[in-house]
Amino acid sequence: MRVMFDASHSHSNVLFALDSSSGSSGAGAPSAVSDDQALDAYSRAVTGVVERVGPSVVRIDIRRSGANGGAGSGVIVSPDGLVLTNSHVVQGSRGAEVTTLEGRQLHARVLGDDPDCDLALLRIDDNVTLPAAKLGDSSKLRRGQIAIAIGNPLGFDATVTAGVVSALGRSLRAKTGRMIEDVVQTDAALNPGNSGGPLVSSAGEVIGINTAIIMGAQGICFAVASNTANFVLGEIARHGRVRRAYIGVGGGTAPIPRRVALRLGLAQATGARILSIEQSGPADQAGLLTDDMIVALDGRPVNGVEDLLRLLDADKINRTVAVDFLRRSEQKRAWIGPTERGAPPARAAG
């Protein structure tokens, strides 16, 4: 048997080819040479990504009144010096010191901070052109594909760990008490200091911003999905902050039964299932219930939590909009009035 690893494919598929002339002993038993070749291909895939993306990963130091206020990681996402990191790395500061892979020390100011998604955007003030990483499309992620974390854990600069995408569509509570939806779970090892660094695919695209670990757990780490990061980046770049409409639900992306979709004439295969509802919130007042599946908002299709979050933009605040949903395989419509209202403070998960 000859094993071939297609490292150039965006989802890092492993391709198997049978070769009856390979001379392997025992039916279906791979030879030691094939194992070595597969390992070399995996190593080449990881090292290739690190060589491309590594120079765009920076160390971020926060200083308060001359004292060191903390450190984390970040990733440069534009050559003129836009840097994505975590909100909890910035800690409400207005400035930071940024150190590149080659040791250049640069000053950056915080353009905007979004604690609800644990993301912040910095701008490097120095007149420099920097290597930038590309944000990928997290909606195309699949469980099991390669995930590579790059950052500065525990002060060890330019550290690389590799694993897989363990799960998709997780929820994680931010320090504000609100849920960060559509979080990517990975087993690529993270430690304090990795926060704000990129989670990268084998195609060399940033698929998440590393944000949290569960203390005491093994191989359970989380990253804010790149599509969420892209949305936050755009909002902060345009408005200096992120304004969101709020309907008071927690949810997850779930499949629509095919027979239901065919009977109702729905083109989409998934929707946003409501898992929790805030009492007296907009959704509760509109009559929505847990297990309802939202399939459209204001006439726009909702294929999952990511779509719902994106559609709940500033334009929906204090408007009455239609929400189409499935309840026990029947399609219904309600009218809902999204608000802009923060949740009470709560202790962050992880």
PyMOL commands that set and color helices and strands:
alter all, ss='L'
color gray80, all
select helices_A, chain A and resi 32-56+87-90+138-140+153-155+226-239+258-264+282-285+305-311+314-316
alter helices_A, ss='H'
color red, helices_A
select strands_A, chain A and resi 2-5+14-17+57-64+67-78+82-85+95-99+105-114+119-124+134-135+146-151+159-173+179-186+198-200+205-213+221-225+249-255+270-277+293-297+300-301+321-327+330-336
alter strands_A, ss='S'
color yellow, strands_A
deselect
rebuild
show_as cartoon
